[in-house]
Amino acid sequence: MKATNEETKKLINELGGPAFVSRQLNVTPQAVSLWSCKVGIPAERISGLIKIGMARGIKIDLEKIRPDIDWRLIAASVFSKSKKNGEAHV
């Protein structure tokens, strides 16, 4: 399951539009536009979108754009790995 085309399109527009997002992620504008109309946002592009959102003060609802991914499991895994490496958490 993936976000609806309208949700994806809205997010991309909030982040600056397909041309801006594509430049930030080093992909073609056509690839970004495809996310909105057919394929959804690839999981490997999520972190880049989060960085764009953080820079622009936009909170991205991960569960809304990729409901097929168990974000709690990923967060727990990242937290566990960081804790083992002695990294500080804020």
PyMOL Python script that loads the backbone (N, CA, C, O; Angstrom):
from pymol import cmd

cmd.read_pdbstr("""\
ATOM      1  N   MET A   1       0.842  -1.183   0.000  1.00  0.00           N
ATOM      2  CA  MET A   1       0.000   0.000   0.000  1.00  0.00           C
ATOM      3  C   MET A   1       0.885   1.243   0.000  1.00  0.00           C
ATOM      4  O   MET A   1       1.932   1.264   0.646  1.00  0.00           O
ATOM      5  N   LYS A   2       0.471   2.254  -0.711  1.00  0.00           N
ATOM      6  CA  LYS A   2       1.220   3.496  -0.770  1.00  0.00           C
ATOM      7  C   LYS A   2       0.280   4.673  -0.587  1.00  0.00           C
ATOM      8  O   LYS A   2      -0.940   4.515  -0.579  1.00  0.00           O
ATOM      9  N   ALA A   3       0.855   5.841  -0.441  1.00  0.00           N
ATOM     10  CA  ALA A   3       0.051   7.043  -0.312  1.00  0.00           C
ATOM     11  C   ALA A   3      -0.717   7.266  -1.607  1.00  0.00           C
ATOM     12  O   ALA A   3      -0.315   6.792  -2.670  1.00  0.00           O
ATOM     13  N   THR A   4      -1.826   7.993  -1.507  1.00  0.00           N
ATOM     14  CA  THR A   4      -2.563   8.306  -2.722  1.00  0.00           C
ATOM     15  C   THR A   4      -1.749   9.266  -3.571  1.00  0.00           C
ATOM     16  O   THR A   4      -0.853   9.955  -3.082  1.00  0.00           O
ATOM     17  N   ASN A   5      -2.079   9.295  -4.838  1.00  0.00           N
ATOM     18  CA  ASN A   5      -1.388  10.201  -5.748  1.00  0.00           C
ATOM     19  C   ASN A   5      -1.518  11.644  -5.287  1.00  0.00           C
ATOM     20  O   ASN A   5      -0.561  12.413  -5.381  1.00  0.00           O
ATOM     21  N   GLU A   6      -2.679  12.016  -4.795  1.00  0.00           N
ATOM     22  CA  GLU A   6      -2.900  13.400  -4.351  1.00  0.00           C
ATOM     23  C   GLU A   6      -2.054  13.736  -3.122  1.00  0.00           C
ATOM     24  O   GLU A   6      -1.514  14.839  -3.032  1.00  0.00           O
ATOM     25  N   GLU A   7      -1.935  12.809  -2.184  1.00  0.00           N
ATOM     26  CA  GLU A   7      -1.098  13.045  -0.997  1.00  0.00           C
ATOM     27  C   GLU A   7       0.356  13.220  -1.392  1.00  0.00           C
ATOM     28  O   GLU A   7       1.047  14.100  -0.877  1.00  0.00           O
ATOM     29  N   THR A   8       0.819  12.380  -2.306  1.00  0.00           N
ATOM     30  CA  THR A   8       2.206  12.461  -2.770  1.00  0.00           C
ATOM     31  C   THR A   8       2.435  13.776  -3.497  1.00  0.00           C
ATOM     32  O   THR A   8       3.437  14.452  -3.264  1.00  0.00           O
ATOM     33  N   LYS A   9       1.516  14.138  -4.371  1.00  0.00           N
ATOM     34  CA  LYS A   9       1.631  15.388  -5.131  1.00  0.00           C
ATOM     35  C   LYS A   9       1.642  16.592  -4.178  1.00  0.00           C
ATOM     36  O   LYS A   9       2.421  17.527  -4.363  1.00  0.00           O
ATOM     37  N   LYS A  10       0.782  16.561  -3.168  1.00  0.00           N
ATOM     38  CA  LYS A  10       0.719  17.652  -2.196  1.00  0.00           C
ATOM     39  C   LYS A  10       2.047  17.785  -1.454  1.00  0.00           C
ATOM     40  O   LYS A  10       2.556  18.893  -1.290  1.00  0.00           O
ATOM     41  N   LEU A  11       2.607  16.670  -1.008  1.00  0.00           N
ATOM     42  CA  LEU A  11       3.883  16.697  -0.287  1.00  0.00           C
ATOM     43  C   LEU A  11       4.991  17.268  -1.159  1.00  0.00           C
ATOM     44  O   LEU A  11       5.747  18.131  -0.713  1.00  0.00           O
ATOM     45  N   ILE A  12       5.094  16.799  -2.385  1.00  0.00           N
ATOM     46  CA  ILE A  12       6.145  17.274  -3.291  1.00  0.00           C
ATOM     47  C   ILE A  12       6.002  18.775  -3.537  1.00  0.00           C
ATOM     48  O   ILE A  12       6.997  19.500  -3.564  1.00  0.00           O
ATOM     49  N   ASN A  13       4.774  19.235  -3.714  1.00  0.00           N
ATOM     50  CA  ASN A  13       4.555  20.671  -3.906  1.00  0.00           C
ATOM     51  C   ASN A  13       4.920  21.468  -2.659  1.00  0.00           C
ATOM     52  O   ASN A  13       5.499  22.549  -2.767  1.00  0.00           O
ATOM     53  N   GLU A  14       4.588  20.949  -1.476  1.00  0.00           N
ATOM     54  CA  GLU A  14       4.949  21.624  -0.226  1.00  0.00           C
ATOM     55  C   GLU A  14       6.468  21.721  -0.067  1.00  0.00           C
ATOM     56  O   GLU A  14       6.982  22.692   0.488  1.00  0.00           O
ATOM     57  N   LEU A  15       7.172  20.711  -0.558  1.00  0.00           N
ATOM     58  CA  LEU A  15       8.636  20.690  -0.434  1.00  0.00           C
ATOM     59  C   LEU A  15       9.327  21.575  -1.472  1.00  0.00           C
ATOM     60  O   LEU A  15      10.542  21.766  -1.403  1.00  0.00           O
ATOM     61  N   GLY A  16       8.577  22.116  -2.429  1.00  0.00           N
ATOM     62  CA  GLY A  16       9.162  23.024  -3.408  1.00  0.00           C
ATOM     63  C   GLY A  16       8.873  22.672  -4.849  1.00  0.00           C
ATOM     64  O   GLY A  16       9.323  23.370  -5.758  1.00  0.00           O
ATOM     65  N   GLY A  17       8.129  21.604  -5.076  1.00  0.00           N
ATOM     66  CA  GLY A  17       7.765  21.205  -6.426  1.00  0.00           C
ATOM     67  C   GLY A  17       8.724  20.177  -7.004  1.00  0.00           C
ATOM     68  O   GLY A  17       9.825  19.979  -6.489  1.00  0.00           O
ATOM     69  N   PRO A  18       8.296  19.524  -8.078  1.00  0.00           N
ATOM     70  CA  PRO A  18       9.101  18.465  -8.677  1.00  0.00           C
ATOM     71  C   PRO A  18      10.497  18.901  -9.114  1.00  0.00           C
ATOM     72  O   PRO A  18      11.456  18.153  -8.926  1.00  0.00           O
ATOM     73  N   ALA A  19      10.630  20.083  -9.688  1.00  0.00           N
ATOM     74  CA  ALA A  19      11.947  20.535 -10.166  1.00  0.00           C
ATOM     75  C   ALA A  19      12.905  20.725  -8.995  1.00  0.00           C
ATOM     76  O   ALA A  19      14.055  20.291  -9.055  1.00  0.00           O
ATOM     77  N   PHE A  20      12.429  21.378  -7.920  1.00  0.00           N
ATOM     78  CA  PHE A  20      13.278  21.615  -6.750  1.00  0.00           C
ATOM     79  C   PHE A  20      13.653  20.291  -6.084  1.00  0.00           C
ATOM     80  O   PHE A  20      14.823  20.044  -5.792  1.00  0.00           O
ATOM     81  N   VAL A  21      12.663  19.453  -5.850  1.00  0.00           N
ATOM     82  CA  VAL A  21      12.912  18.167  -5.189  1.00  0.00           C
ATOM     83  C   VAL A  21      13.884  17.325  -6.011  1.00  0.00           C
ATOM     84  O   VAL A  21      14.780  16.686  -5.459  1.00  0.00           O
ATOM     85  N   SER A  22      13.705  17.326  -7.320  1.00  0.00           N
ATOM     86  CA  SER A  22      14.600  16.521  -8.166  1.00  0.00           C
ATOM     87  C   SER A  22      16.039  17.014  -8.076  1.00  0.00           C
ATOM     88  O   SER A  22      16.966  16.206  -8.037  1.00  0.00           O
ATOM     89  N   ARG A  23      16.237  18.328  -8.043  1.00  0.00           N
ATOM     90  CA  ARG A  23      17.604  18.854  -7.906  1.00  0.00           C
ATOM     91  C   ARG A  23      18.209  18.465  -6.569  1.00  0.00           C
ATOM     92  O   ARG A  23      19.387  18.113  -6.498  1.00  0.00           O
ATOM     93  N   GLN A  24      17.419  18.524  -5.514  1.00  0.00           N
ATOM     94  CA  GLN A  24      17.918  18.191  -4.182  1.00  0.00           C
ATOM     95  C   GLN A  24      18.289  16.719  -4.058  1.00  0.00           C
ATOM     96  O   GLN A  24      19.232  16.366  -3.349  1.00  0.00           O
ATOM     97  N   LEU A  25      17.542  15.863  -4.750  1.00  0.00           N
ATOM     98  CA  LEU A  25      17.756  14.418  -4.645  1.00  0.00           C
ATOM     99  C   LEU A  25      18.585  13.853  -5.793  1.00  0.00           C
ATOM    100  O   LEU A  25      18.860  12.654  -5.840  1.00  0.00           O
ATOM    101  N   ASN A  26      18.980  14.725  -6.713  1.00  0.00           N
ATOM    102  CA  ASN A  26      19.791  14.314  -7.859  1.00  0.00           C
ATOM    103  C   ASN A  26      19.095  13.235  -8.699  1.00  0.00           C
ATOM    104  O   ASN A  26      19.695  12.232  -9.086  1.00  0.00           O
ATOM    105  N   VAL A  27      17.817  13.480  -8.961  1.00  0.00           N
ATOM    106  CA  VAL A  27      17.037  12.638  -9.865  1.00  0.00           C
ATOM    107  C   VAL A  27      16.365  13.557 -10.879  1.00  0.00           C
ATOM    108  O   VAL A  27      16.411  14.778 -10.730  1.00  0.00           O
ATOM    109  N   THR A  28      15.754  12.996 -11.890  1.00  0.00           N
ATOM    110  CA  THR A  28      15.096  13.821 -12.893  1.00  0.00           C
ATOM    111  C   THR A  28      13.735  14.311 -12.381  1.00  0.00           C
ATOM    112  O   THR A  28      13.104  13.653 -11.555  1.00  0.00           O
ATOM    113  N   PRO A  29      13.290  15.473 -12.879  1.00  0.00           N
ATOM    114  CA  PRO A  29      11.943  15.929 -12.519  1.00  0.00           C
ATOM    115  C   PRO A  29      10.877  14.914 -12.944  1.00  0.00           C
ATOM    116  O   PRO A  29       9.847  14.775 -12.284  1.00  0.00           O
ATOM    117  N   GLN A  30      11.131  14.211 -14.043  1.00  0.00           N
ATOM    118  CA  GLN A  30      10.181  13.197 -14.499  1.00  0.00           C
ATOM    119  C   GLN A  30      10.035  12.074 -13.475  1.00  0.00           C
ATOM    120  O   GLN A  30       8.935  11.567 -13.254  1.00  0.00           O
ATOM    121  N   ALA A  31      11.149  11.688 -12.852  1.00  0.00           N
ATOM    122  CA  ALA A  31      11.087  10.643 -11.820  1.00  0.00           C
ATOM    123  C   ALA A  31      10.215  11.102 -10.661  1.00  0.00           C
ATOM    124  O   ALA A  31       9.379  10.345 -10.166  1.00  0.00           O
ATOM    125  N   VAL A  32      10.411  12.342 -10.231  1.00  0.00           N
ATOM    126  CA  VAL A  32       9.617  12.871  -9.115  1.00  0.00           C
ATOM    127  C   VAL A  32       8.147  12.944  -9.507  1.00  0.00           C
ATOM    128  O   VAL A  32       7.273  12.621  -8.702  1.00  0.00           O
ATOM    129  N   SER A  33       7.873  13.363 -10.728  1.00  0.00           N
ATOM    130  CA  SER A  33       6.479  13.430 -11.186  1.00  0.00           C
ATOM    131  C   SER A  33       5.838  12.041 -11.228  1.00  0.00           C
ATOM    132  O   SER A  33       4.651  11.895 -10.937  1.00  0.00           O
ATOM    133  N   LEU A  34       6.620  11.027 -11.589  1.00  0.00           N
ATOM    134  CA  LEU A  34       6.082   9.661 -11.595  1.00  0.00           C
ATOM    135  C   LEU A  34       5.653   9.215 -10.205  1.00  0.00           C
ATOM    136  O   LEU A  34       4.694   8.456 -10.061  1.00  0.00           O
ATOM    137  N   TRP A  35       6.360   9.685  -9.184  1.00  0.00           N
ATOM    138  CA  TRP A  35       5.976   9.321  -7.817  1.00  0.00           C
ATOM    139  C   TRP A  35       4.550   9.767  -7.537  1.00  0.00           C
ATOM    140  O   TRP A  35       3.809   9.089  -6.825  1.00  0.00           O
ATOM    141  N   SER A  36       4.168  10.910  -8.098  1.00  0.00           N
ATOM    142  CA  SER A  36       2.847  11.477  -7.849  1.00  0.00           C
ATOM    143  C   SER A  36       1.746  10.797  -8.633  1.00  0.00           C
ATOM    144  O   SER A  36       0.595  10.772  -8.195  1.00  0.00           O
ATOM    145  N   CYS A  37       2.085  10.242  -9.791  1.00  0.00           N
ATOM    146  CA  CYS A  37       1.007   9.718 -10.621  1.00  0.00           C
ATOM    147  C   CYS A  37       0.980   8.202 -10.753  1.00  0.00           C
ATOM    148  O   CYS A  37      -0.044   7.636 -11.138  1.00  0.00           O
ATOM    149  N   LYS A  38       2.089   7.533 -10.441  1.00  0.00           N
ATOM    150  CA  LYS A  38       2.083   6.081 -10.657  1.00  0.00           C
ATOM    151  C   LYS A  38       2.735   5.266  -9.554  1.00  0.00           C
ATOM    152  O   LYS A  38       2.083   4.420  -8.941  1.00  0.00           O
ATOM    153  N   VAL A  39       4.009   5.511  -9.293  1.00  0.00           N
ATOM    154  CA  VAL A  39       4.784   4.542  -8.525  1.00  0.00           C
ATOM    155  C   VAL A  39       4.867   4.795  -7.029  1.00  0.00           C
ATOM    156  O   VAL A  39       5.237   3.888  -6.283  1.00  0.00           O
ATOM    157  N   GLY A  40       4.540   5.981  -6.568  1.00  0.00           N
ATOM    158  CA  GLY A  40       4.715   6.305  -5.160  1.00  0.00           C
ATOM    159  C   GLY A  40       6.171   6.651  -4.875  1.00  0.00           C
ATOM    160  O   GLY A  40       7.032   6.476  -5.737  1.00  0.00           O
ATOM    161  N   ILE A  41       6.443   7.128  -3.696  1.00  0.00           N
ATOM    162  CA  ILE A  41       7.790   7.553  -3.326  1.00  0.00           C
ATOM    163  C   ILE A  41       8.625   6.327  -2.965  1.00  0.00           C
ATOM    164  O   ILE A  41       8.253   5.568  -2.070  1.00  0.00           O
ATOM    165  N   PRO A  42       9.747   6.129  -3.651  1.00  0.00           N
ATOM    166  CA  PRO A  42      10.606   4.987  -3.314  1.00  0.00           C
ATOM    167  C   PRO A  42      11.164   5.126  -1.893  1.00  0.00           C
ATOM    168  O   PRO A  42      11.508   6.225  -1.457  1.00  0.00           O
ATOM    169  N   ALA A  43      11.248   4.018  -1.192  1.00  0.00           N
ATOM    170  CA  ALA A  43      11.728   4.030   0.194  1.00  0.00           C
ATOM    171  C   ALA A  43      13.107   4.656   0.313  1.00  0.00           C
ATOM    172  O   ALA A  43      13.397   5.331   1.301  1.00  0.00           O
ATOM    173  N   GLU A  44      13.968   4.441  -0.688  1.00  0.00           N
ATOM    174  CA  GLU A  44      15.329   4.978  -0.608  1.00  0.00           C
ATOM    175  C   GLU A  44      15.382   6.499  -0.760  1.00  0.00           C
ATOM    176  O   GLU A  44      16.433   7.099  -0.537  1.00  0.00           O
ATOM    177  N   ARG A  45      14.279   7.128  -1.133  1.00  0.00           N
ATOM    178  CA  ARG A  45      14.235   8.593  -1.262  1.00  0.00           C
ATOM    179  C   ARG A  45      13.629   9.288  -0.050  1.00  0.00           C
ATOM    180  O   ARG A  45      13.657  10.515   0.043  1.00  0.00           O
ATOM    181  N   ILE A  46      13.085   8.511   0.872  1.00  0.00           N
ATOM    182  CA  ILE A  46      12.413   9.084   2.039  1.00  0.00           C
ATOM    183  C   ILE A  46      13.354   9.956   2.867  1.00  0.00           C
ATOM    184  O   ILE A  46      12.979  11.062   3.257  1.00  0.00           O
ATOM    185  N   SER A  47      14.569   9.478   3.141  1.00  0.00           N
ATOM    186  CA  SER A  47      15.485  10.258   3.986  1.00  0.00           C
ATOM    187  C   SER A  47      15.812  11.603   3.342  1.00  0.00           C
ATOM    188  O   SER A  47      15.926  12.611   4.039  1.00  0.00           O
ATOM    189  N   GLY A  48      15.964  11.625   2.022  1.00  0.00           N
ATOM    190  CA  GLY A  48      16.214  12.882   1.327  1.00  0.00           C
ATOM    191  C   GLY A  48      15.040  13.837   1.450  1.00  0.00           C
ATOM    192  O   GLY A  48      15.228  15.039   1.640  1.00  0.00           O
ATOM    193  N   LEU A  49      13.835  13.308   1.343  1.00  0.00           N
ATOM    194  CA  LEU A  49      12.644  14.149   1.493  1.00  0.00           C
ATOM    195  C   LEU A  49      12.537  14.696   2.913  1.00  0.00           C
ATOM    196  O   LEU A  49      12.133  15.841   3.118  1.00  0.00           O
ATOM    197  N   ILE A  50      12.900  13.872   3.887  1.00  0.00           N
ATOM    198  CA  ILE A  50      12.868  14.327   5.282  1.00  0.00           C
ATOM    199  C   ILE A  50      13.843  15.482   5.469  1.00  0.00           C
ATOM    200  O   ILE A  50      13.515  16.465   6.135  1.00  0.00           O
ATOM    201  N   LYS A  51      15.038  15.376   4.890  1.00  0.00           N
ATOM    202  CA  LYS A  51      16.032  16.449   5.002  1.00  0.00           C
ATOM    203  C   LYS A  51      15.522  17.738   4.371  1.00  0.00           C
ATOM    204  O   LYS A  51      15.706  18.819   4.930  1.00  0.00           O
ATOM    205  N   ILE A  52      14.886  17.631   3.212  1.00  0.00           N
ATOM    206  CA  ILE A  52      14.309  18.819   2.568  1.00  0.00           C
ATOM    207  C   ILE A  52      13.240  19.412   3.476  1.00  0.00           C
ATOM    208  O   ILE A  52      13.195  20.624   3.687  1.00  0.00           O
ATOM    209  N   GLY A  53      12.384  18.554   4.008  1.00  0.00           N
ATOM    210  CA  GLY A  53      11.322  19.020   4.894  1.00  0.00           C
ATOM    211  C   GLY A  53      11.864  19.713   6.135  1.00  0.00           C
ATOM    212  O   GLY A  53      11.360  20.759   6.543  1.00  0.00           O
ATOM    213  N   MET A  54      12.891  19.126   6.731  1.00  0.00           N
ATOM    214  CA  MET A  54      13.485  19.734   7.927  1.00  0.00           C
ATOM    215  C   MET A  54      14.065  21.107   7.604  1.00  0.00           C
ATOM    216  O   MET A  54      13.913  22.044   8.387  1.00  0.00           O
ATOM    217  N   ALA A  55      14.723  21.230   6.463  1.00  0.00           N
ATOM    218  CA  ALA A  55      15.310  22.511   6.067  1.00  0.00           C
ATOM    219  C   ALA A  55      14.239  23.565   5.817  1.00  0.00           C
ATOM    220  O   ALA A  55      14.491  24.760   5.971  1.00  0.00           O
ATOM    221  N   ARG A  56      13.053  23.126   5.435  1.00  0.00           N
ATOM    222  CA  ARG A  56      11.964  24.055   5.129  1.00  0.00           C
ATOM    223  C   ARG A  56      10.921  24.149   6.247  1.00  0.00           C
ATOM    224  O   ARG A  56       9.915  24.847   6.113  1.00  0.00           O
ATOM    225  N   GLY A  57      11.172  23.442   7.345  1.00  0.00           N
ATOM    226  CA  GLY A  57      10.236  23.476   8.462  1.00  0.00           C
ATOM    227  C   GLY A  57       8.937  22.729   8.192  1.00  0.00           C
ATOM    228  O   GLY A  57       7.885  23.083   8.724  1.00  0.00           O
ATOM    229  N   ILE A  58       9.018  21.703   7.367  1.00  0.00           N
ATOM    230  CA  ILE A  58       7.838  20.920   7.005  1.00  0.00           C
ATOM    231  C   ILE A  58       7.953  19.539   7.626  1.00  0.00           C
ATOM    232  O   ILE A  58       8.924  18.821   7.389  1.00  0.00           O
ATOM    233  N   LYS A  59       6.962  19.172   8.416  1.00  0.00           N
ATOM    234  CA  LYS A  59       6.939  17.844   9.034  1.00  0.00           C
ATOM    235  C   LYS A  59       6.316  16.861   8.054  1.00  0.00           C
ATOM    236  O   LYS A  59       5.241  17.106   7.506  1.00  0.00           O
ATOM    237  N   ILE A  60       6.997  15.760   7.844  1.00  0.00           N
ATOM    238  CA  ILE A  60       6.515  14.740   6.921  1.00  0.00           C
ATOM    239  C   ILE A  60       5.965  13.573   7.723  1.00  0.00           C
ATOM    240  O   ILE A  60       6.649  13.012   8.579  1.00  0.00           O
ATOM    241  N   ASP A  61       4.721  13.217   7.437  1.00  0.00           N
ATOM    242  CA  ASP A  61       4.076  12.085   8.096  1.00  0.00           C
ATOM    243  C   ASP A  61       4.448  10.811   7.343  1.00  0.00           C
ATOM    244  O   ASP A  61       3.839  10.473   6.328  1.00  0.00           O
ATOM    245  N   LEU A  62       5.449  10.118   7.854  1.00  0.00           N
ATOM    246  CA  LEU A  62       5.965   8.925   7.174  1.00  0.00           C
ATOM    247  C   LEU A  62       4.897   7.860   6.982  1.00  0.00           C
ATOM    248  O   LEU A  62       4.834   7.221   5.932  1.00  0.00           O
ATOM    249  N   GLU A  63       4.071   7.669   7.977  1.00  0.00           N
ATOM    250  CA  GLU A  63       3.037   6.639   7.884  1.00  0.00           C
ATOM    251  C   GLU A  63       2.005   6.981   6.818  1.00  0.00           C
ATOM    252  O   GLU A  63       1.354   6.095   6.265  1.00  0.00           O
ATOM    253  N   LYS A  64       1.863   8.261   6.536  1.00  0.00           N
ATOM    254  CA  LYS A  64       0.901   8.671   5.517  1.00  0.00           C
ATOM    255  C   LYS A  64       1.461   8.478   4.105  1.00  0.00           C
ATOM    256  O   LYS A  64       0.732   8.076   3.199  1.00  0.00           O
ATOM    257  N   ILE A  65       2.751   8.764   3.918  1.00  0.00           N
ATOM    258  CA  ILE A  65       3.295   8.651   2.565  1.00  0.00           C
ATOM    259  C   ILE A  65       3.749   7.241   2.219  1.00  0.00           C
ATOM    260  O   ILE A  65       3.808   6.886   1.041  1.00  0.00           O
ATOM    261  N   ARG A  66       4.071   6.428   3.224  1.00  0.00           N
ATOM    262  CA  ARG A  66       4.447   5.024   2.986  1.00  0.00           C
ATOM    263  C   ARG A  66       3.848   4.162   4.090  1.00  0.00           C
ATOM    264  O   ARG A  66       4.570   3.682   4.964  1.00  0.00           O
ATOM    265  N   PRO A  67       2.525   3.962   4.058  1.00  0.00           N
ATOM    266  CA  PRO A  67       1.880   3.157   5.104  1.00  0.00           C
ATOM    267  C   PRO A  67       2.272   1.680   5.061  1.00  0.00           C
ATOM    268  O   PRO A  67       1.976   0.933   5.994  1.00  0.00           O
ATOM    269  N   ASP A  68       2.929   1.261   3.993  1.00  0.00           N
ATOM    270  CA  ASP A  68       3.336  -0.141   3.873  1.00  0.00           C
ATOM    271  C   ASP A  68       4.594  -0.461   4.673  1.00  0.00           C
ATOM    272  O   ASP A  68       4.962  -1.628   4.809  1.00  0.00           O
ATOM    273  N   ILE A  69       5.254   0.563   5.202  1.00  0.00           N
ATOM    274  CA  ILE A  69       6.492   0.370   5.962  1.00  0.00           C
ATOM    275  C   ILE A  69       6.178   0.492   7.453  1.00  0.00           C
ATOM    276  O   ILE A  69       5.452   1.395   7.870  1.00  0.00           O
ATOM    277  N   ASP A  70       6.724  -0.413   8.243  1.00  0.00           N
ATOM    278  CA  ASP A  70       6.527  -0.354   9.697  1.00  0.00           C
ATOM    279  C   ASP A  70       7.580   0.591  10.283  1.00  0.00           C
ATOM    280  O   ASP A  70       8.675   0.161  10.645  1.00  0.00           O
ATOM    281  N   TRP A  71       7.243   1.872  10.373  1.00  0.00           N
ATOM    282  CA  TRP A  71       8.179   2.902  10.811  1.00  0.00           C
ATOM    283  C   TRP A  71       8.587   2.724  12.259  1.00  0.00           C
ATOM    284  O   TRP A  71       9.699   3.100  12.627  1.00  0.00           O
ATOM    285  N   ARG A  72       7.724   2.162  13.093  1.00  0.00           N
ATOM    286  CA  ARG A  72       8.086   1.920  14.495  1.00  0.00           C
ATOM    287  C   ARG A  72       9.216   0.912  14.594  1.00  0.00           C
ATOM    288  O   ARG A  72      10.122   1.064  15.413  1.00  0.00           O
ATOM    289  N   LEU A  73       9.163  -0.111  13.765  1.00  0.00           N
ATOM    290  CA  LEU A  73      10.212  -1.130  13.750  1.00  0.00           C
ATOM    291  C   LEU A  73      11.538  -0.529  13.301  1.00  0.00           C
ATOM    292  O   LEU A  73      12.584  -0.822  13.881  1.00  0.00           O
ATOM    293  N   ILE A  74      11.496   0.306  12.276  1.00  0.00           N
ATOM    294  CA  ILE A  74      12.717   0.951  11.781  1.00  0.00           C
ATOM    295  C   ILE A  74      13.281   1.890  12.834  1.00  0.00           C
ATOM    296  O   ILE A  74      14.489   1.892  13.072  1.00  0.00           O
ATOM    297  N   ALA A  75      12.429   2.689  13.469  1.00  0.00           N
ATOM    298  CA  ALA A  75      12.890   3.617  14.505  1.00  0.00           C
ATOM    299  C   ALA A  75      13.513   2.848  15.667  1.00  0.00           C
ATOM    300  O   ALA A  75      14.548   3.254  16.196  1.00  0.00           O
ATOM    301  N   ALA A  76      12.895   1.753  16.061  1.00  0.00           N
ATOM    302  CA  ALA A  76      13.440   0.950  17.155  1.00  0.00           C
ATOM    303  C   ALA A  76      14.791   0.375  16.773  1.00  0.00           C
ATOM    304  O   ALA A  76      15.703   0.319  17.598  1.00  0.00           O
ATOM    305  N   SER A  77      14.920  -0.049  15.536  1.00  0.00           N
ATOM    306  CA  SER A  77      16.179  -0.614  15.057  1.00  0.00           C
ATOM    307  C   SER A  77      17.275   0.447  15.031  1.00  0.00           C
ATOM    308  O   SER A  77      18.403   0.185  15.449  1.00  0.00           O
ATOM    309  N   VAL A  78      16.954   1.618  14.551  1.00  0.00           N
ATOM    310  CA  VAL A  78      17.937   2.712  14.490  1.00  0.00           C
ATOM    311  C   VAL A  78      18.356   3.107  15.906  1.00  0.00           C
ATOM    312  O   VAL A  78      19.539   3.314  16.177  1.00  0.00           O
ATOM    313  N   PHE A  79      17.375   3.208  16.806  1.00  0.00           N
ATOM    314  CA  PHE A  79      17.670   3.576  18.186  1.00  0.00           C
ATOM    315  C   PHE A  79      18.569   2.524  18.834  1.00  0.00           C
ATOM    316  O   PHE A  79      19.524   2.856  19.537  1.00  0.00           O
ATOM    317  N   SER A  80      18.254   1.264  18.591  1.00  0.00           N
ATOM    318  CA  SER A  80      19.033   0.173  19.169  1.00  0.00           C
ATOM    319  C   SER A  80      20.475   0.193  18.664  1.00  0.00           C
ATOM    320  O   SER A  80      21.401   0.023  19.457  1.00  0.00           O
ATOM    321  N   LYS A  81      20.681   0.396  17.373  1.00  0.00           N
ATOM    322  CA  LYS A  81      22.025   0.448  16.798  1.00  0.00           C
ATOM    323  C   LYS A  81      22.805   1.641  17.338  1.00  0.00           C
ATOM    324  O   LYS A  81      23.994   1.520  17.633  1.00  0.00           O
ATOM    325  N   SER A  82      22.150   2.786  17.470  1.00  0.00           N
ATOM    326  CA  SER A  82      22.810   3.984  17.985  1.00  0.00           C
ATOM    327  C   SER A  82      23.226   3.794  19.433  1.00  0.00           C
ATOM    328  O   SER A  82      24.302   4.224  19.848  1.00  0.00           O
ATOM    329  N   LYS A  83      22.361   3.145  20.191  1.00  0.00           N
ATOM    330  CA  LYS A  83      22.648   2.916  21.605  1.00  0.00           C
ATOM    331  C   LYS A  83      23.860   2.004  21.766  1.00  0.00           C
ATOM    332  O   LYS A  83      24.699   2.226  22.639  1.00  0.00           O
ATOM    333  N   LYS A  84      23.949   0.967  20.914  1.00  0.00           N
ATOM    334  CA  LYS A  84      25.076   0.046  20.967  1.00  0.00           C
ATOM    335  C   LYS A  84      26.394   0.741  20.623  1.00  0.00           C
ATOM    336  O   LYS A  84      27.454   0.380  21.134  1.00  0.00           O
ATOM    337  N   ASN A  85      26.304   1.754  19.736  1.00  0.00           N
ATOM    338  CA  ASN A  85      27.498   2.487  19.316  1.00  0.00           C
ATOM    339  C   ASN A  85      27.841   3.642  20.252  1.00  0.00           C
ATOM    340  O   ASN A  85      28.815   4.358  20.022  1.00  0.00           O
ATOM    341  N   GLY A  86      27.053   3.826  21.297  1.00  0.00           N
ATOM    342  CA  GLY A  86      27.310   4.868  22.273  1.00  0.00           C
ATOM    343  C   GLY A  86      27.012   6.272  21.799  1.00  0.00           C
ATOM    344  O   GLY A  86      27.567   7.239  22.322  1.00  0.00           O
ATOM    345  N   GLU A  87      26.122   6.396  20.790  1.00  0.00           N
ATOM    346  CA  GLU A  87      25.785   7.708  20.269  1.00  0.00           C
ATOM    347  C   GLU A  87      24.780   8.386  21.190  1.00  0.00           C
ATOM    348  O   GLU A  87      23.917   7.735  21.779  1.00  0.00           O
ATOM    349  N   ALA A  88      24.906   9.688  21.303  1.00  0.00           N
ATOM    350  CA  ALA A  88      23.997  10.468  22.142  1.00  0.00           C
ATOM    351  C   ALA A  88      22.684  10.686  21.412  1.00  0.00           C
ATOM    352  O   ALA A  88      22.655  10.767  20.184  1.00  0.00           O
ATOM    353  N   HIS A  89      21.611  10.780  22.160  1.00  0.00           N
ATOM    354  CA  HIS A  89      20.290  11.047  21.608  1.00  0.00           C
ATOM    355  C   HIS A  89      19.755  12.340  22.178  1.00  0.00           C
ATOM    356  O   HIS A  89      19.923  12.635  23.361  1.00  0.00           O
ATOM    357  N   VAL A  90      19.119  13.097  21.332  1.00  0.00           N
ATOM    358  CA  VAL A  90      18.533  14.362  21.773  1.00  0.00           C
ATOM    359  C   VAL A  90      17.031  14.237  21.757  1.00  0.00           C
ATOM    360  O   VAL A  90      16.329  15.190  22.094  1.00  0.00           O
TER     361      VAL A  90
END
""", "prot")
cmd.dss("prot")
cmd.show_as("cartoon", "prot")
cmd.util.cbc("prot")
cmd.orient("prot")
